[in-house]
Amino acid sequence: MTLAIFDLDNTLLAGDSDYLWGSFLVDRGLVDPLAYEAANTRFFEDYKMGKLDIDAFLNFALAPLSQHAMADLITLRQEFLDASILPILLPAARQLIKAHRAQGHTLMIITATNAFITAPIADLYEMDHLIATTPEIKDGRYTGRYVGEPCFQQGKVRRLQEWLHAHDASLANSWFYSDSHNDRPLLDLVCYPVAVDPDQALKTHAERNQWPVISLREKEAPASLIKRIIDLDPAI
């Protein structure tokens, strides 16, 4: 099994689904607009700076799920997907995924954003597997808490290692695409790390280590990278 692993936010999407969900809740009047928007922005800035308190953020981000019945949440999520996610799906990302699929690779999204938001996005990209932070459900309702380890920084590595063990798989010949320096622990483990529209810290690290640095914000995925996937050529 050759894994092609993708981060989601600002990698396969031209935006951050977690942040956009918070903005959607504000726009719909489902949370206190001033307090929630301020906290949402503060957590997002902390994430970009690499100092996010993931437990505090998840307590904040998952709380609104506990305030609505599951059926209402599903309706809201579909409205969110239509309004906020479909416009930021990337055609070049689809091409890249298609190239890996054509080679028989197993496709996976691994993301810190919770599975309530990300599961339907993974379906839109026709992913084989999703590893995401898991919101807790009891008696058919979200509790506002999470279960297991958050899928963030080193947590991504540990969650992936659990998945590999369960599927008798390895990271041999594996790929990982990400935009964020928060994903360096996993990027450093795979055979073929690729920085996608990276933040400055990741761009610097990628260039120092001679990793490919690409953009998926163009109409087409980079031809040199597609060729590398097809040819398994170690040089871009």
Residue pairs with C-beta under 8 A, 6 or more apart in sequence:
1 106
1 167
1 169
1 170
2 103
2 104
2 105
2 106
2 172
2 173
2 174
2 175
3 105
3 106
3 108
3 169
3 171
3 174
3 175
3 190
4 97
4 100
4 105
4 106
4 107
4 108
4 174
4 175
4 177
5 108
5 109
5 110
5 160
5 174
5 175
5 176
5 177
5 186
5 190
6 12
6 93
6 97
6 107
6 108
6 109
6 110
6 127
6 176
6 177
6 178
7 109
7 110
7 111
7 176
7 177
7 178
7 179
7 180
7 183
7 196
8 17
8 109
8 111
8 113
8 118
8 121
8 122
9 15
9 16
9 17
9 18
9 19
9 111
9 113
9 179
10 16
10 179
10 180
10 197
11 93
11 177
11 178
11 179
11 180
11 196
11 197
11 216
12 89
12 90
12 93
12 97
12 109
12 125
12 177
12 216
13 85
13 88
13 89
13 90
13 93
13 121
14 88
14 90
14 217
15 84
15 88
16 44
16 113
17 84
17 85
17 113
17 117
17 118
17 121
18 61
18 112
18 113
18 114
18 117
19 40
19 44
20 80
20 84
20 85
20 88
21 61
21 80
21 84
21 117
22 31
22 36
22 37
22 40
22 61
23 37
23 40
23 84
24 76
24 79
24 80
24 83
24 84
25 31
25 36
25 64
26 33
26 36
26 37
26 40
28 76
30 64
30 67
30 68
30 76
31 64
39 60
40 60
43 52
43 56
43 57
43 60
43 61
46 52
46 53
46 57
47 57
47 180
47 182
48 180
48 199
50 181
50 182
50 201
52 152
52 182
54 112
54 150
54 152
54 153
54 155
55 150
58 114
58 133
58 146
58 150
59 144
59 145
61 114
62 114
62 135
62 142
62 144
62 145
62 146
63 144
65 73
65 116
65 135
65 142
65 144
66 141
66 142
66 143
66 144
68 76
69 141
70 140
70 141
70 142
73 116
73 142
77 116
77 117
77 120
78 120
80 117
81 120
81 121
81 124
85 121
85 124
86 124
89 124
89 125
90 216
90 217
91 219
91 220
92 215
92 216
92 217
92 218
92 219
92 220
92 221
93 125
93 216
93 221
94 125
95 220
95 221
95 226
96 177
96 216
96 221
96 225
96 226
96 229
97 107
97 125
97 126
97 127
99 221
99 226
99 229
99 230
100 107
100 175
100 229
101 107
101 126
102 230
103 229
103 230
105 175
106 128
106 129
106 169
107 125
107 126
107 127
107 128
107 129
108 127
108 128
108 129
108 130
108 131
109 118
109 121
109 122
109 125
109 127
109 129
109 130
109 131
109 132
110 130
110 131
110 132
110 151
110 156
110 159
110 160
110 186
111 118
111 130
111 131
111 132
111 133
111 151
112 132
112 133
112 150
112 151
112 152
112 155
112 156
112 182
113 132
113 133
114 132
114 133
114 134
114 135
114 146
115 130
115 132
115 133
115 134
115 135
116 135
116 142
118 130
118 132
119 130
119 132
122 130
129 163
131 151
131 156
131 159
131 160
131 163
132 151
133 146
133 150
133 151
133 152
134 146
134 147
134 148
135 142
135 143
135 145
135 146
135 147
136 142
136 143
136 144
136 145
136 146
136 147
137 143
148 159
149 155
149 158
149 159
151 159
152 182
153 182
153 183
153 185
154 185
156 183
156 185
156 186
157 185
157 186
157 189
160 186
163 169
164 170
164 171
171 189
171 190
171 191
172 191
173 191
173 192
173 232
174 190
174 191
174 192
175 190
175 191
175 192
175 193
175 194
175 229
176 183
176 186
176 187
176 189
176 190
176 192
176 193
176 194
177 194
177 196
178 186
178 187
178 193
178 194
178 195
178 196
178 198
178 202
179 195
179 196
179 197
179 198
179 199
179 202
180 198
180 199
180 202
181 198
181 199
181 201
181 202
181 205
183 202
184 202
184 205
187 193
187 195
187 202
187 211
193 206
193 209
193 211
194 211
194 212
194 213
194 214
194 225
195 202
195 203
195 205
195 206
195 211
195 212
195 213
195 214
196 214
196 215
196 216
197 214
197 215
197 216
197 217
198 206
198 213
203 213
205 211
206 212
206 213
207 213
212 225
212 228
212 236
214 221
214 222
214 225
215 222
224 236
225 236
227 233
228 234
228 235
228 236
